[in-house]
Amino acid sequence: MITLLVGTNRPDANSRKIAVELNAMYEGMGVEVTRLDLIDLPAEIFAPSAYGEKPESFTSFVDAVLAADGLHVVTPEYNGGFPGVLKYFIDMLPFPESFEGRAVAFTGVAAGQFGALRPVE
């Protein structure tokens, strides 16, 4: 099973449109897909107390990552990097078990001649 992650919480993001296409491609290959979208992150995950104890509302995000055989992150390029909300999301996941032994792929979304090379690098 693949967990497909929309790596931005920006409304109307092009990354979300790309994720829809990738989701269809995976399903067309018979791969089970779970989609996570950072626009759906619960507000309480941003409370300073979340560094110590994760809110219950974040559990479904953690479970989707831990249950996946692989992660596919779709991220825009913001100012030469990936969005801060994606970094924060990664920081809130259990480490190292969220990434250890799990394939991770990135698809970058950007205008310009380098097409999101920097955030996926």
N, CA and C of each residue as an Amber inpcrd file, in Angstrom:
protein
   363
   0.8350000  -1.1680000   0.0000000   0.0000000   0.0000000   0.0000000
   0.8890000   1.2440000   0.0000000   0.4960000   2.2160000  -0.7960000
   1.2130000   3.4870000  -0.9030000   0.4080000   4.5690000  -0.1880000
   1.0920000   5.3780000   0.6060000   0.4680000   6.5750000   1.1510000
   0.9450000   7.7440000   0.3110000  -0.0060000   8.4010000  -0.3120000
   0.2510000   9.5490000  -1.1820000  -0.0060000  10.8010000  -0.3560000
   1.0090000  11.6300000  -0.1990000   0.9410000  12.7960000   0.6710000
   0.9710000  14.0860000  -0.1350000  -0.0740000  14.8970000   0.0000000
  -0.0780000  16.2490000  -0.5770000   0.6690000  17.1160000   0.4200000
   1.8710000  17.5550000   0.0520000   2.7880000  18.2120000   0.9720000
   2.6150000  19.7020000   1.1220000   1.3890000  20.1940000   1.0720000
   1.1100000  21.6090000   1.3060000  -0.2950000  21.7350000   1.8810000
  -0.5130000  22.8100000   2.5900000  -1.8640000  23.0870000   3.0840000
  -2.4690000  24.3050000   2.3740000  -1.8790000  24.6770000   1.2790000
  -2.3720000  25.8140000   0.5050000  -3.6490000  25.4170000  -0.2630000
  -4.7150000  26.2030000  -0.1040000  -5.9380000  25.9100000  -0.8720000
  -5.6700000  26.0140000  -2.3780000  -6.3290000  25.1940000  -3.1580000
  -6.2180000  25.2050000  -4.6180000  -4.7950000  24.9630000  -5.1260000
  -4.0040000  24.2210000  -4.3630000  -2.6180000  23.9450000  -4.7530000
  -2.5540000  23.0190000  -5.9590000  -1.6220000  23.2930000  -6.8440000
  -1.4010000  22.4110000  -7.9920000  -0.9140000  21.0290000  -7.5480000
  -0.2590000  20.9570000  -6.4100000   0.1990000  19.6680000  -5.8830000
  -0.9680000  18.7190000  -5.6690000  -2.0890000  19.2530000  -5.2510000
  -3.2880000  18.4350000  -5.0270000  -3.7860000  17.8690000  -6.3530000
  -3.7300000  18.6710000  -7.4100000  -4.1670000  18.2130000  -8.7370000
  -3.2570000  17.0900000  -9.2350000  -1.9660000  17.2370000  -9.0070000
  -1.0090000  16.1960000  -9.4090000  -1.2510000  14.9230000  -8.5930000
  -1.5490000  15.0780000  -7.3140000  -1.8100000  13.9170000  -6.4560000
  -3.0270000  13.1280000  -6.9430000  -4.0310000  13.8200000  -7.4300000
  -5.2160000  13.1400000  -7.9750000  -4.8070000  12.2710000  -9.1630000
  -3.9610000  12.8120000 -10.0280000  -3.4910000  12.0580000 -11.2000000
  -2.6350000  10.8590000 -10.7800000  -1.7370000  11.0710000  -9.8130000
  -0.9000000   9.9700000  -9.3350000  -1.7490000   8.8870000  -8.6770000
  -2.7440000   9.3060000  -7.9280000  -3.6520000   8.3510000  -7.2850000
  -4.3050000   7.4550000  -8.3420000  -4.7780000   8.0630000  -9.4100000
  -5.4170000   7.3060000 -10.4930000  -4.4150000   6.3530000 -11.1570000
  -3.1770000   6.8020000 -11.3250000  -2.1530000   5.9400000 -11.9270000
  -1.8800000   4.7160000 -11.0530000  -1.7170000   4.9500000  -9.7540000
  -1.4750000   3.8220000  -8.8400000  -2.6440000   2.8490000  -8.8590000
  -3.8520000   3.3750000  -8.7650000  -5.0280000   2.4990000  -8.7810000
  -5.1390000   1.7380000 -10.0910000  -4.7610000   2.3890000 -11.2110000
  -4.7530000   1.7180000 -12.5100000  -3.7710000   0.5590000 -12.5650000
  -2.7400000   0.6120000 -11.7310000  -1.7580000  -0.4770000 -11.6480000
  -2.1400000  -1.4960000 -10.5930000  -3.2980000  -1.2850000  -9.9580000
  -3.7540000  -2.2150000  -8.9360000  -3.1110000  -2.0190000  -7.5780000
  -2.5280000  -0.8530000  -7.3550000  -1.8730000  -0.5500000  -6.0830000
  -2.8760000   0.1460000  -5.1660000  -2.9760000  -0.3360000  -3.9410000
  -3.8350000   0.3000000  -2.9490000  -3.1970000   1.6240000  -2.5190000
  -4.0050000   2.6820000  -2.4580000  -3.5040000   4.0120000  -2.1360000
  -4.3270000   4.6200000  -1.0070000  -3.6240000   5.2000000  -0.0650000
  -4.2340000   6.0430000   0.9550000  -3.7130000   7.4480000   0.7030000
  -4.6010000   8.4120000   0.6770000  -4.1710000   9.7860000   0.4000000
  -4.2760000  10.6210000   1.6670000  -3.1880000  11.3040000   1.9790000
  -3.1560000  12.2710000   3.0740000  -2.9500000  13.6480000   2.4710000
  -3.6560000  14.6240000   3.0120000  -3.5350000  15.9870000   2.5180000
  -3.2830000  16.8920000   3.7060000  -2.2050000  17.6430000   3.6650000
  -1.8520000  18.4800000   4.8000000  -2.8490000  19.6060000   5.0370000
  -3.7320000  19.8670000   4.0940000  -4.7930000  20.8450000   4.3300000
  -5.7610000  20.3250000   5.3990000  -5.7580000  18.9990000   5.6200000
  -6.6420000  18.3740000   6.5970000  -6.0110000  18.2070000   7.9770000
  -4.7930000  18.7120000   8.1640000  -4.1620000  18.5870000   9.4790000
  -5.0300000  19.2620000  10.5370000  -5.1940000  18.6120000  11.6810000
  -5.9840000  19.2300000  12.7500000  -5.2450000  20.4370000  13.3390000
  -5.9940000  21.4630000  13.6590000  -5.3990000  22.7010000  14.1730000
  -4.5790000  22.4620000  15.4410000  -5.0070000  21.5160000  16.2790000
  -4.3210000  21.2940000  17.5430000  -2.9130000  20.7090000  17.3830000
  -2.5660000  20.2140000  16.1960000  -1.2070000  19.7140000  15.9940000
  -0.1940000  20.8650000  16.0230000  -0.6870000  22.0910000  15.8220000
   0.2020000  23.2550000  15.8120000   0.3710000  23.8900000  17.1900000
  -0.2680000  23.3370000  18.2020000  -0.0850000  23.8390000  19.5700000
   1.3020000  23.4460000  20.0660000   1.9700000  24.3120000  20.8180000
   3.2950000  23.9670000  21.3470000   3.3140000  22.6560000  22.1380000
   2.2150000  22.3060000  22.7720000   2.1560000  21.0690000  23.5560000
   2.2410000  19.8140000  22.6850000   1.9880000  19.9420000  21.3630000
   2.0170000  18.7840000  20.4650000   3.4170000  18.2020000  20.3130000
   4.4500000  18.9900000  20.6330000   5.8030000  18.4400000  20.5750000
   5.9690000  17.3320000  21.6180000   5.2860000  17.4640000  22.7400000
   5.3860000  16.4600000  23.7890000   4.3980000  15.3240000  23.6160000
   3.1340000  15.6540000  23.4890000   2.0880000  14.6450000  23.3220000
   1.2390000  14.9980000  22.1190000   1.2130000  14.0810000  21.1500000
   0.4630000  14.3290000  19.9170000  -1.0290000  14.2640000  20.2050000
  -1.8010000  15.1800000  19.6250000  -3.2470000  15.1350000  19.8190000
  -3.8530000  13.8880000  19.1650000  -4.9220000  13.3960000  19.7370000
  -5.6130000  12.2180000  19.2250000  -6.0130000  12.3990000  17.7630000
  -6.3480000  13.6160000  17.3720000  -6.7940000  13.8930000  16.0040000
  -5.6880000  13.6970000  14.9650000  -4.4520000  13.5620000  15.4080000
  -3.3220000  13.3520000  14.4980000  -3.0640000  11.8610000  14.2600000
  -3.6890000  11.0100000  15.0400000  -3.4400000   9.5690000  14.9780000
  -3.6700000   8.9880000  13.5920000  -4.7200000   9.4180000  12.9000000
  -4.9950000   8.8560000  11.5700000  -3.8710000   9.1620000  10.5790000
  -3.2050000  10.2970000  10.7310000  -2.0780000  10.6390000   9.8640000
  -0.8950000   9.7070000  10.1510000  -0.6000000   9.5220000  11.4230000
   0.4980000   8.6300000  11.8130000   0.2090000   7.2070000  11.3460000
  -1.0110000   6.7420000  11.5700000  -1.3810000   5.3810000  11.1760000
  -1.2350000   5.1660000   9.6740000  -1.6060000   6.1590000   8.8770000
  -1.4990000   6.0310000   7.4200000  -0.0470000   5.9310000   6.9730000
   0.8350000   6.6360000   7.6450000   2.2640000   6.5560000   7.3040000
   2.8280000   5.2150000   7.7470000   2.5390000   4.8140000   8.9670000
   3.1110000   3.5700000   9.4960000   2.5890000   2.3250000   8.7960000
   1.3850000   2.3850000   8.2600000   0.8000000   1.2310000   7.5650000
   1.2810000   1.0910000   6.1260000   1.9040000   2.1220000   5.5990000
   2.2970000   2.1400000   4.1840000   3.5560000   1.3270000   3.9190000
   3.5770000   0.7090000   2.7360000   4.8080000   0.0800000   2.2610000
   5.7520000   1.1390000   1.7000000   5.1600000   2.2200000   1.2130000
   5.9380000   3.3270000   0.6600000   5.1690000   4.6270000   0.7540000
   5.9150000   5.7090000   0.7290000   5.3330000   7.0500000   0.7470000
   5.6620000   7.7480000  -0.5600000   4.6910000   8.4740000  -1.0810000
   4.9120000   9.2890000  -2.2750000   4.4640000  10.7010000  -1.9140000
   5.4230000  11.6030000  -1.8290000   5.1700000  12.9830000  -1.4150000
   5.1190000  13.8750000  -2.6420000   4.0390000  14.6270000  -2.7620000
   3.8970000  15.6090000  -3.8360000   4.0700000  16.9750000  -3.1830000
   5.1030000  17.6920000  -3.5860000   5.4060000  18.9560000  -2.9260000
   5.6560000  20.0780000  -3.9150000   5.1390000  21.2480000  -3.6140000
   5.4800000  22.4030000  -4.4320000   6.8410000  22.9590000  -4.0100000
   7.3690000  23.8220000  -4.8290000   8.5650000  24.5550000  -4.4530000
   8.1300000  25.9310000  -3.9720000   8.4580000  26.2310000  -2.7420000
   8.1810000  27.5500000  -2.1570000   9.5220000  28.1870000  -1.8200000
   9.8560000  29.2490000  -2.4920000  11.0850000  29.9980000  -2.1950000
  12.3270000  29.1140000  -2.1580000  12.4180000  28.2000000  -3.1030000
  13.5970000  27.3570000  -3.2170000  13.6070000  26.1520000  -2.3040000
  12.5160000  25.8620000  -1.6390000  12.4520000  24.7060000  -0.7460000
  11.0480000  24.1360000  -0.7530000  10.7890000  23.2480000   0.1950000
   9.4380000  22.7140000   0.3060000   8.7140000  23.4710000   1.4230000
   7.4040000  23.3760000   1.4820000   6.6370000  24.1450000   2.4530000
   6.9830000  23.7960000   3.9020000   6.9560000  24.8000000   4.7480000
   7.2290000  24.5990000   6.1650000   6.2780000  23.6090000   6.8050000
   5.0340000  23.5730000   6.3390000   4.0590000  22.6500000   6.9170000
   4.4570000  21.1960000   6.6590000   5.1330000  20.9330000   5.5530000
   5.6100000  19.5770000   5.2710000   6.7300000  19.2130000   6.2390000
   7.6480000  20.1140000   6.4770000   8.7260000  19.8810000   7.4510000
   8.1440000  19.6290000   8.8310000   7.1660000  20.4410000   9.2150000
   6.5440000  20.2870000  10.5200000   5.8350000  18.9340000  10.6330000
   5.1280000  18.5390000   9.5720000   4.4610000  17.2450000   9.5490000
   5.4650000  16.1220000   9.7650000   6.5770000  16.1720000   9.0620000
   7.6250000  15.1620000   9.2120000   8.1460000  15.1520000  10.6490000
   8.3490000  16.3440000  11.2260000   8.8300000  16.4340000  12.6050000
   7.8560000  15.8190000  13.6030000   6.5770000  15.8530000  13.3060000
   5.5630000  15.3350000  14.2320000   5.3860000  13.8190000  14.1450000
   5.9170000  13.2110000  13.0830000   5.8140000  11.7590000  12.9350000
   6.8000000  11.0460000  13.8590000   6.4770000   9.8230000  14.2750000
   7.4320000   9.0550000  15.0800000   8.7020000   8.7880000  14.2670000
   9.8360000   8.9270000  14.9180000  11.1150000   8.7390000  14.2400000
  11.9050000   7.6830000  15.0010000  12.5170000   6.7490000  14.3440000
  12.7510000   6.6080000  12.9130000  11.7280000   5.7290000  12.1980000
  10.7850000   5.1410000  12.9300000   9.9100000   4.1230000  12.3430000
   9.0290000   4.6160000  11.2040000   8.8230000   5.9190000  11.0750000
   7.9940000   6.4330000   9.9730000   8.6900000   6.3150000   8.6170000
  10.0230000   6.2460000   8.6300000  10.7650000   6.2260000   7.3620000
  11.7050000   5.0360000   7.2270000  12.0280000   4.4060000   8.3080000
  12.9640000   3.2900000   8.3010000  12.3930000   2.1000000   7.5340000
  13.1260000   1.6260000   6.5250000  12.7010000   0.4620000   5.7600000
  11.5080000   0.7160000   4.8500000  11.2350000   1.9650000   4.5590000
  10.0640000   2.3250000   3.7510000  10.5450000   3.1800000   2.5740000
  10.1610000   2.7810000   1.3770000  10.5250000   3.5690000   0.1930000
   9.7950000   4.9090000   0.2320000  10.5080000   5.9600000  -0.1710000
   9.9190000   7.2990000  -0.2340000  10.2560000   7.8990000  -1.6000000
   9.2210000   8.4000000  -2.2800000   9.3990000   9.0650000  -3.5730000
   8.8680000  10.4800000  -3.4590000   9.4380000  11.3740000  -4.2520000
   8.9960000  12.7660000  -4.2730000   8.6350000  13.1590000  -5.6970000
   7.5520000  13.8940000  -5.8180000   7.2070000  14.5640000  -7.0670000
   7.1360000  16.0440000  -6.7450000   7.9280000  16.8320000  -7.4510000
   7.9450000  18.2720000  -7.2300000   7.0750000  18.9830000  -8.2440000
   6.4550000  20.0660000  -7.7960000   5.5720000  20.8520000  -8.6420000
   6.0380000  22.3020000  -8.6050000   6.3840000  22.8370000  -9.7750000
   6.8220000  24.2360000  -9.8390000   6.8190000  24.7150000 -11.2750000
   6.7390000  26.0120000 -11.4260000   6.9050000  26.6320000 -12.7330000
   8.3990000  26.9250000 -12.9140000   8.7850000  27.1860000 -14.1090000
  10.1780000  27.5390000 -14.3420000  10.9720000  26.3850000 -14.9060000
  12.1620000  26.7040000 -15.3520000  12.9660000  25.7320000 -16.0760000
  13.5050000  24.5910000 -15.2050000  13.5920000  24.7720000 -13.9030000
  14.1440000  23.7080000 -13.0700000  13.0710000  22.8540000 -12.4000000
  11.8070000  23.2420000 -12.5080000  10.6800000  22.4100000 -12.1130000
  10.7690000  21.7000000 -10.7810000  10.9720000  22.4170000  -9.7110000
  10.9860000  21.8790000  -8.3390000  12.1740000  20.9710000  -8.0580000
  13.2510000  21.1840000  -8.7450000  14.4690000  20.4080000  -8.4810000
  14.9340000  20.5940000  -7.0360000  14.8980000  21.8080000  -6.5280000
  15.4370000  22.0770000  -5.1980000  14.6650000  21.4000000  -4.0700000
  13.3380000  21.4230000  -4.0320000  12.6850000  20.7700000  -2.8910000
  12.7630000  19.2440000  -2.9050000  12.9090000  18.6300000  -4.0600000
  12.9940000  17.1710000  -4.0840000  14.4390000  16.6880000  -3.9570000
  15.3850000  17.6010000  -4.0980000  16.7900000  17.2680000  -3.9590000
  17.0650000  16.8980000  -2.5290000
